[in-house]
Amino acid sequence: MSQAESAVYTHGHHESVLRSHTWRTAANSAGYLLPSILPHMRILDVGCGPGTITADFAAMVPEGLVTGLEHAPDVLEQARSTAAARALDNVRFVVGDVHKLDFPDGTFDIVHVHQVLQHVGDPVRALREMRRVTKPGGIVAARDADYEGTIWYPDVDGMSDWARLYLRVSRFNGGEPNAGRRLLVWARQAGFDRENITSTASTWCFNTQEEQAWWSSLWADRTVSSSFARTAVAGGHATEEELARIAQVWRRWGEQEDGWFTILHGEILCRVPSILPHEDLIAESPTTEYSRYLGFVDGEDIDLEEDE
Protein backbone atom coordinates (compact mmCIF):
# COMPACT_ATOMS: atom_id res chain seq x y z
CA MET A 1 0.00 0.00 0.00
CA SER A 2 1.37 3.42 -0.94
CA GLN A 3 1.84 6.29 1.49
CA ALA A 4 -0.98 8.13 -0.27
CA GLU A 5 -3.37 5.23 0.16
CA SER A 6 -2.41 4.57 3.79
CA ALA A 7 -3.59 7.87 5.29
CA VAL A 8 -6.91 7.79 7.16
CA TYR A 9 -9.33 10.70 7.49
CA THR A 10 -9.10 11.47 11.20
CA HIS A 11 -12.63 12.80 11.76
CA GLY A 12 -14.83 10.59 9.60
CA HIS A 13 -18.37 11.77 8.84
CA HIS A 14 -20.15 11.40 12.16
CA GLU A 15 -22.99 13.86 12.73
CA SER A 16 -20.77 15.92 15.04
CA VAL A 17 -18.28 16.32 12.19
CA LEU A 18 -20.89 17.22 9.57
CA ARG A 19 -22.32 19.74 12.04
CA SER A 20 -19.22 21.83 11.49
CA HIS A 21 -18.74 20.96 7.81
CA THR A 22 -22.23 22.19 6.90
CA TRP A 23 -21.46 25.51 8.62
CA ARG A 24 -18.69 26.18 6.11
CA THR A 25 -19.34 28.60 3.27
CA ALA A 26 -17.28 30.12 0.51
CA ALA A 27 -17.32 33.37 2.47
CA ASN A 28 -16.02 31.99 5.77
CA SER A 29 -13.70 29.34 4.33
CA ALA A 30 -12.53 30.49 0.87
CA GLY A 31 -12.54 34.27 1.04
CA TYR A 32 -8.97 34.45 -0.26
CA LEU A 33 -10.11 32.79 -3.52
CA LEU A 34 -13.39 34.62 -4.21
CA PRO A 35 -11.93 37.62 -6.11
CA SER A 36 -10.48 35.20 -8.69
CA ILE A 37 -13.79 33.49 -9.54
CA LEU A 38 -15.50 34.54 -12.79
CA PRO A 39 -19.00 33.55 -14.01
CA HIS A 40 -17.83 31.26 -16.84
CA MET A 41 -15.32 29.17 -14.90
CA ARG A 42 -15.06 25.42 -14.44
CA ILE A 43 -14.15 24.63 -10.82
CA LEU A 44 -13.12 21.39 -9.11
CA ASP A 45 -13.78 21.31 -5.35
CA VAL A 46 -11.66 18.51 -3.86
CA GLY A 47 -12.89 16.98 -0.61
CA CYS A 48 -16.26 18.68 -0.97
CA GLY A 49 -17.96 16.86 1.91
CA PRO A 50 -21.62 17.90 2.30
CA GLY A 51 -21.21 20.41 -0.50
CA THR A 52 -21.94 23.77 1.12
CA ILE A 53 -18.83 25.48 -0.27
CA THR A 54 -19.31 23.67 -3.58
CA ALA A 55 -22.85 25.01 -3.88
CA ASP A 56 -21.64 28.54 -3.16
CA PHE A 57 -19.11 28.21 -5.98
CA ALA A 58 -21.84 27.00 -8.34
CA ALA A 59 -23.94 30.05 -7.55
CA MET A 60 -20.97 32.24 -8.48
CA VAL A 61 -20.40 30.62 -11.90
CA PRO A 62 -23.85 30.60 -13.58
CA GLU A 63 -22.20 30.17 -16.99
CA GLY A 64 -19.72 27.58 -15.75
CA LEU A 65 -19.67 24.18 -14.05
CA VAL A 66 -18.57 23.02 -10.61
CA THR A 67 -17.51 19.46 -9.80
CA GLY A 68 -17.42 18.35 -6.18
CA LEU A 69 -15.11 15.41 -5.53
CA GLU A 70 -15.17 13.33 -2.35
CA HIS A 71 -13.37 10.15 -1.33
CA ALA A 72 -16.27 9.01 0.89
CA PRO A 73 -19.36 8.30 -1.27
CA ASP A 74 -21.96 8.33 1.52
CA VAL A 75 -21.67 12.06 2.23
CA LEU A 76 -22.33 12.91 -1.43
CA GLU A 77 -26.06 12.26 -1.01
CA GLN A 78 -26.14 15.18 1.40
CA ALA A 79 -24.09 17.26 -1.05
CA ARG A 80 -26.57 16.57 -3.86
CA SER A 81 -29.44 17.51 -1.57
CA THR A 82 -27.68 20.77 -0.71
CA ALA A 83 -27.38 21.67 -4.40
CA ALA A 84 -30.95 20.61 -5.18
CA ALA A 85 -32.34 22.73 -2.34
CA ARG A 86 -30.72 25.75 -3.98
CA ALA A 87 -31.95 24.77 -7.46
CA LEU A 88 -28.40 24.64 -8.82
CA ASP A 89 -28.11 22.76 -12.11
CA ASN A 90 -24.46 23.54 -12.87
CA VAL A 91 -22.92 21.31 -10.20
CA ARG A 92 -22.15 17.60 -10.11
CA PHE A 93 -20.61 15.32 -7.50
CA VAL A 94 -18.24 12.40 -8.07
CA VAL A 95 -16.23 9.94 -6.00
CA GLY A 96 -12.48 10.16 -6.46
CA ASP A 97 -8.97 10.30 -5.01
CA VAL A 98 -6.97 13.54 -5.01
CA HIS A 99 -3.78 11.52 -5.56
CA LYS A 100 -5.19 10.06 -8.82
CA LEU A 101 -7.68 12.51 -10.30
CA ASP A 102 -9.73 10.98 -13.11
CA PHE A 103 -9.76 14.07 -15.33
CA PRO A 104 -7.77 15.02 -18.43
CA ASP A 105 -4.92 17.51 -18.18
CA GLY A 106 -6.00 21.13 -18.15
CA THR A 107 -9.69 20.57 -17.40
CA PHE A 108 -10.44 23.25 -14.79
CA ASP A 109 -9.95 26.98 -14.37
CA ILE A 110 -9.72 26.57 -10.58
CA VAL A 111 -8.98 23.52 -8.44
CA HIS A 112 -9.86 24.17 -4.81
CA VAL A 113 -9.13 22.11 -1.72
CA HIS A 114 -10.15 22.99 1.84
CA GLN A 115 -9.06 21.18 5.03
CA VAL A 116 -7.92 18.15 3.04
CA LEU A 117 -4.13 18.25 2.63
CA GLN A 118 -3.68 17.87 6.40
CA HIS A 119 -5.31 14.43 6.12
CA VAL A 120 -3.71 12.92 3.02
CA GLY A 121 -0.65 10.71 2.94
CA ASP A 122 1.18 12.63 0.23
CA PRO A 123 0.11 16.29 -0.02
CA VAL A 124 2.81 17.09 -2.59
CA ARG A 125 1.55 14.38 -4.92
CA ALA A 126 -1.99 15.69 -4.37
CA LEU A 127 -0.94 19.22 -5.33
CA ARG A 128 0.82 17.90 -8.43
CA GLU A 129 -2.38 16.19 -9.51
CA MET A 130 -4.36 19.34 -8.85
CA ARG A 131 -1.85 21.27 -10.93
CA ARG A 132 -2.08 18.73 -13.74
CA VAL A 133 -5.85 19.08 -14.15
CA THR A 134 -5.74 22.90 -13.99
CA LYS A 135 -5.73 24.87 -17.24
CA PRO A 136 -2.67 26.94 -18.12
CA GLY A 137 -3.28 30.33 -16.49
CA GLY A 138 -5.60 28.72 -13.93
CA ILE A 139 -5.37 28.53 -10.15
CA VAL A 140 -4.78 25.82 -7.56
CA ALA A 141 -6.15 27.06 -4.22
CA ALA A 142 -5.62 25.40 -0.84
CA ARG A 143 -6.53 26.29 2.73
CA ASP A 144 -5.69 24.18 5.78
CA ALA A 145 -5.74 24.58 9.53
CA ASP A 146 -2.60 24.69 11.62
CA TYR A 147 -3.55 23.01 14.89
CA GLU A 148 -0.60 24.19 16.95
CA GLY A 149 -1.63 27.69 15.91
CA THR A 150 -4.96 27.18 17.72
CA ILE A 151 -5.47 29.33 20.82
CA TRP A 152 -8.27 29.63 23.30
CA TYR A 153 -9.37 31.45 26.42
CA PRO A 154 -9.89 30.76 29.26
CA ASP A 155 -7.31 28.03 29.69
CA VAL A 156 -9.64 25.46 31.22
CA ASP A 157 -7.68 22.62 32.79
CA GLY A 158 -7.52 19.73 30.32
CA MET A 159 -7.84 21.63 27.05
CA SER A 160 -4.14 21.19 26.37
CA ASP A 161 -4.62 17.43 26.81
CA TRP A 162 -7.12 17.54 23.93
CA ALA A 163 -4.68 19.50 21.75
CA ARG A 164 -1.81 17.07 22.35
CA LEU A 165 -4.06 14.07 21.78
CA TYR A 166 -5.33 15.48 18.50
CA LEU A 167 -1.78 15.92 17.19
CA ARG A 168 -0.91 12.33 18.10
CA VAL A 169 -4.01 10.79 16.52
CA SER A 170 -3.75 12.84 13.34
CA ARG A 171 -0.12 11.85 12.78
CA PHE A 172 -0.89 8.24 13.67
CA ASN A 173 -3.42 8.33 10.81
CA GLY A 174 -0.72 9.53 8.40
CA GLY A 175 -1.72 13.20 8.32
CA GLU A 176 -0.04 16.48 9.27
CA PRO A 177 -2.14 18.62 11.65
CA ASN A 178 0.16 21.62 11.16
CA ALA A 179 -0.51 21.66 7.44
CA GLY A 180 -1.23 25.39 7.28
CA ARG A 181 2.39 26.44 7.75
CA ARG A 182 3.56 23.85 5.21
CA LEU A 183 1.33 24.75 2.26
CA LEU A 184 3.92 27.04 0.70
CA VAL A 185 6.76 24.51 0.79
CA TRP A 186 4.46 21.73 -0.41
CA ALA A 187 3.44 23.88 -3.38
CA ARG A 188 7.10 24.53 -4.21
CA GLN A 189 7.82 20.80 -4.03
CA ALA A 190 4.84 20.18 -6.31
CA GLY A 191 6.47 22.26 -9.02
CA PHE A 192 5.09 25.77 -8.56
CA ASP A 193 7.60 28.60 -8.78
CA ARG A 194 7.65 30.96 -5.80
CA GLU A 195 6.70 33.90 -8.00
CA ASN A 196 3.46 32.13 -8.94
CA ILE A 197 2.36 31.49 -5.34
CA THR A 198 0.47 33.91 -3.11
CA SER A 199 0.61 32.75 0.52
CA THR A 200 -1.71 34.23 3.16
CA ALA A 201 -3.38 33.35 6.46
CA SER A 202 -6.82 33.74 8.01
CA THR A 203 -8.72 32.48 11.02
CA TRP A 204 -11.98 31.12 12.28
CA CYS A 205 -12.91 32.76 15.56
CA PHE A 206 -15.70 31.59 17.88
CA ASN A 207 -16.38 34.11 20.61
CA THR A 208 -20.10 34.79 21.09
CA GLN A 209 -21.97 32.70 23.63
CA GLU A 210 -23.87 30.97 20.82
CA GLU A 211 -20.67 30.21 18.87
CA GLN A 212 -18.91 29.01 21.99
CA ALA A 213 -21.76 26.65 22.90
CA TRP A 214 -21.96 25.28 19.35
CA TRP A 215 -18.21 24.74 18.93
CA SER A 216 -17.68 23.16 22.35
CA SER A 217 -20.67 20.86 21.95
CA LEU A 218 -19.64 19.48 18.58
CA TRP A 219 -16.08 18.87 19.78
CA ALA A 220 -17.31 17.20 22.95
CA ASP A 221 -19.43 14.86 20.82
CA ARG A 222 -16.65 14.34 18.28
CA THR A 223 -14.20 13.40 21.03
CA VAL A 224 -16.28 10.41 22.15
CA SER A 225 -18.35 9.42 19.09
CA SER A 226 -16.45 10.05 15.83
CA SER A 227 -13.72 8.18 13.99
CA PHE A 228 -11.26 10.27 16.00
CA ALA A 229 -12.47 8.55 19.17
CA ARG A 230 -12.24 5.04 17.71
CA THR A 231 -8.72 5.64 16.41
CA ALA A 232 -7.59 7.19 19.69
CA VAL A 233 -8.65 4.08 21.60
CA ALA A 234 -7.61 1.47 19.03
CA GLY A 235 -4.22 3.12 18.59
CA GLY A 236 -3.55 3.20 22.32
CA HIS A 237 -3.52 7.01 22.48
CA ALA A 238 -6.35 7.31 25.02
CA THR A 239 -8.85 5.21 26.93
CA GLU A 240 -12.61 5.69 26.66
CA GLU A 241 -12.53 7.16 30.16
CA GLU A 242 -9.89 9.69 29.14
CA LEU A 243 -11.92 10.67 26.09
CA ALA A 244 -15.01 11.13 28.27
CA ARG A 245 -12.99 13.40 30.55
CA ILE A 246 -11.79 15.50 27.61
CA ALA A 247 -15.36 15.77 26.33
CA GLN A 248 -16.37 17.19 29.71
CA VAL A 249 -13.46 19.62 29.51
CA TRP A 250 -14.90 20.91 26.23
CA ARG A 251 -18.31 21.35 27.81
CA ARG A 252 -16.79 23.24 30.74
CA TRP A 253 -14.97 25.54 28.37
CA GLY A 254 -18.24 26.16 26.53
CA GLU A 255 -19.83 27.34 29.75
CA GLN A 256 -17.17 29.94 30.51
CA GLU A 257 -18.06 33.60 30.28
CA ASP A 258 -16.19 35.55 27.58
CA GLY A 259 -14.75 32.42 25.96
CA TRP A 260 -12.68 32.78 22.79
CA PHE A 261 -11.36 30.14 20.37
CA THR A 262 -9.36 30.84 17.21
CA ILE A 263 -8.00 28.48 14.56
CA LEU A 264 -5.19 29.68 12.33
CA HIS A 265 -5.28 28.67 8.64
CA GLY A 266 -2.63 28.83 5.95
CA GLU A 267 -3.76 29.64 2.39
CA ILE A 268 -2.12 29.45 -1.02
CA LEU A 269 -3.14 30.62 -4.48
CA CYS A 270 -0.90 28.93 -7.06
CA ARG A 271 -1.03 30.19 -10.62
CA VAL A 272 -0.35 27.58 -13.31
CA PRO A 273 1.88 29.21 -15.96
CA SER A 274 0.23 29.91 -19.30
CA ILE A 275 3.07 28.02 -20.97
CA LEU A 276 4.90 25.35 -19.00
CA PRO A 277 8.60 24.60 -19.56
CA HIS A 278 9.17 21.52 -21.71
CA GLU A 279 10.82 19.64 -18.87
CA ASP A 280 7.82 20.18 -16.57
CA LEU A 281 5.52 18.96 -19.30
CA ILE A 282 7.52 15.82 -19.94
CA ALA A 283 7.72 15.04 -16.22
CA GLU A 284 4.12 15.72 -15.26
CA SER A 285 1.86 15.98 -18.33
CA PRO A 286 2.97 13.48 -20.96
CA THR A 287 -0.29 13.22 -22.90
CA THR A 288 -0.16 14.09 -26.59
CA GLU A 289 -3.24 16.31 -26.33
CA TYR A 290 -1.66 18.52 -23.70
CA SER A 291 1.69 18.51 -25.50
CA ARG A 292 0.02 19.75 -28.66
CA TYR A 293 -1.74 22.47 -26.67
CA LEU A 294 1.62 23.74 -25.46
CA GLY A 295 3.19 23.54 -28.88
CA PHE A 296 5.21 20.36 -29.23
CA VAL A 297 4.75 16.64 -29.75
CA ASP A 298 7.40 14.00 -29.09
CA GLY A 299 9.87 16.74 -28.17
CA GLU A 300 9.48 18.62 -31.47
CA ASP A 301 7.98 22.07 -31.87
CA ILE A 302 4.82 22.24 -33.98
CA ASP A 303 2.97 25.04 -35.65
CA LEU A 304 -0.41 25.30 -33.98
CA GLU A 305 -1.82 27.59 -36.66
CA GLU A 306 -1.04 25.09 -39.42
CA ASP A 307 -2.36 22.28 -37.29
CA GLU A 308 -5.67 24.09 -36.83
Long-range contacts (C-beta under 8 A, 24 or more apart in sequence): 2-99, 2-121, 2-122, 3-121, 3-122, 3-174, 4-97, 4-99, 4-120, 4-121, 4-122, 4-125, 4-126, 5-99, 5-121, 6-121, 6-174, 7-119, 7-120, 7-121, 7-122, 7-173, 7-174, 7-175, 8-119, 8-173, 8-174, 8-175, 8-227, 8-231, 9-71, 9-72, 9-119, 9-173, 9-227, 10-119, 10-169, 10-170, 10-173, 10-175, 10-227, 10-228, 10-231, 11-222, 11-226, 11-227, 11-228, 12-226, 12-227, 12-228, 13-49, 13-72, 13-74, 13-75, 14-221, 14-222, 14-225, 14-226, 14-227, 15-221, 16-218, 16-219, 16-221, 16-222, 16-225, 16-226, 17-218, 17-222, 17-226, 18-49, 18-50, 18-75, 18-78, 19-214, 19-218, 19-221, 20-215, 20-218, 21-49, 21-50, 21-52, 22-50, 22-52, 22-78, 22-82, 23-52, 24-49, 24-52, 24-53, 24-114, 25-52, 25-53, 25-56, 26-53, 26-56, 26-57, 26-60, 27-56, 28-204, 29-53, 29-114, 29-115, 29-143, 30-56, 30-57, 30-112, 30-114, 30-141, 30-143, 31-202, 32-141, 32-143, 32-200, 32-202, 32-267, 32-269, 33-110, 33-112, 33-139, 33-141, 33-269, 34-60, 36-110, 36-139, 36-141, 36-269, 37-61, 37-110, 38-64, 38-109, 39-63, 39-64, 40-64, 41-109, 41-110, 42-66, 42-67, 42-107, 42-108, 42-109, 42-110, 43-67, 43-108, 43-109, 43-110, 43-111, 43-112, 44-69, 44-101, 44-103, 44-107, 44-108, 44-110, 44-111, 44-112, 44-130, 44-133, 45-69, 45-112, 45-113, 45-114, 46-98, 46-111, 46-112, 46-113, 46-116, 46-126, 46-130, 47-71, 47-98, 47-113, 47-114, 47-115, 47-116, 48-76, 48-79, 48-93, 49-75, 49-79, 50-75, 50-78, 50-79, 50-82, 51-76, 51-78, 51-79, 51-80, 51-82, 51-83, 51-91, 51-93, 52-82, 53-112, 53-114, 54-79, 54-82, 54-83, 54-91, 54-93, 55-82, 55-83, 55-86, 55-88, 55-91, 57-91, 57-112, 58-83, 58-86, 58-88, 58-90, 58-91, 59-86, 59-88, 61-90, 62-90, 64-90, 64-109, 65-90, 65-91, 65-92, 66-90, 66-91, 66-92, 67-91, 67-92, 67-93, 67-94, 67-108, 68-92, 68-93, 68-94, 69-93, 69-94, 69-95, 69-96, 69-98, 69-101, 70-94, 70-95, 70-96, 71-95, 71-96, 71-97, 71-98, 98-126, 98-129, 98-130, 99-125, 99-126, 99-129, 100-129, 101-129, 101-130, 101-132, 101-133, 103-133, 104-133, 104-287, 104-289, 104-290, 105-132, 105-133, 105-285, 105-287, 105-289, 105-290, 106-133, 106-134, 106-135, 106-136, 106-138, 106-285, 106-290, 106-293, 107-133, 107-134, 107-135, 108-133, 108-134, 108-135, 108-138, 109-134, 109-135, 109-138, 109-139, 110-134, 110-138, 110-139, 110-140, 110-141, 111-138, 111-139, 111-140, 111-141, 112-141, 112-142, 113-140, 113-141, 113-142, 113-143, 114-142, 114-143, 114-144, 115-143, 115-144, 115-145, 116-142, 116-144, 117-142, 117-144, 117-176, 117-179, 117-183, 117-186, 118-144, 118-145, 118-170, 118-175, 118-176, 118-177, 118-178, 118-179, 118-180, 119-170, 119-173, 119-175, 120-174, 120-175, 121-174, 121-175, 123-176, 123-179, 123-182, 123-186, 124-186, 124-189, 124-190, 125-190, 127-186, 127-187, 127-189, 127-190, 127-192, 127-270, 128-190, 128-191, 128-284, 131-190, 131-191, 131-192, 131-270, 131-272, 131-284, 132-284, 132-285, 134-272, 135-272, 136-272, 136-273, 136-274, 136-275, 136-276, 136-293, 136-294, 137-271, 137-272, 137-273, 137-274, 138-271, 138-272, 139-269, 139-270, 139-271, 139-272, 140-187, 140-192, 140-268, 140-269, 140-270, 140-272, 141-267, 141-268, 141-269, 141-270, 142-183, 142-187, 142-267, 142-268, 142-270, 143-202, 143-265, 143-266, 143-267, 143-268, 144-179, 144-180, 144-183, 144-265, 144-266, 145-177, 145-179, 145-180, 145-263, 145-264, 145-265, 146-177, 146-178, 146-179, 146-180, 146-181, 146-263, 146-264, 146-265, 146-266, 147-177, 147-178, 147-263, 148-177, 148-178, 149-178, 149-180, 149-181, 149-263, 149-264, 150-261, 150-262, 150-263, 150-264, 151-261, 151-262, 152-253, 152-259, 152-260, 152-261, 152-262, 153-258, 153-259, 153-260, 153-261, 154-253, 154-256, 154-258, 154-259, 156-249, 156-252, 156-253, 156-256, 157-249, 158-245, 158-246, 158-249, 158-252, 159-249, 159-250, 159-253, 161-246, 161-249, 162-219, 162-223, 162-246, 162-249, 162-250, 165-232, 165-237, 165-238, 165-246, 166-228, 168-237, 169-228, 169-231, 169-232, 169-235, 169-237, 172-231, 172-235, 172-237, 173-231, 179-266, 180-264, 180-265, 180-266, 181-266, 182-266, 183-266, 183-267, 183-268, 184-266, 184-268, 187-268, 187-270, 191-280, 191-284, 192-270, 192-271, 193-273, 196-270, 196-271, 196-272, 196-273, 197-268, 197-269, 197-270, 197-271, 198-268, 198-269, 199-266, 199-267, 199-268, 200-266, 200-267, 200-268, 200-269, 201-264, 201-265, 201-266, 201-267, 202-265, 202-267, 203-262, 203-263, 203-264, 203-265, 204-262, 204-263, 204-265, 205-260, 205-261, 205-262, 205-263, 206-259, 206-260, 206-261, 206-262, 207-259, 207-260, 207-261, 209-259, 212-253, 212-254, 212-256, 212-259, 212-261, 213-254, 215-254, 215-261, 216-250, 216-251, 216-253, 216-254, 216-255, 216-259, 217-250, 217-251, 217-254, 219-250, 220-247, 220-248, 220-250, 220-251, 220-254, 221-247, 223-247, 223-250
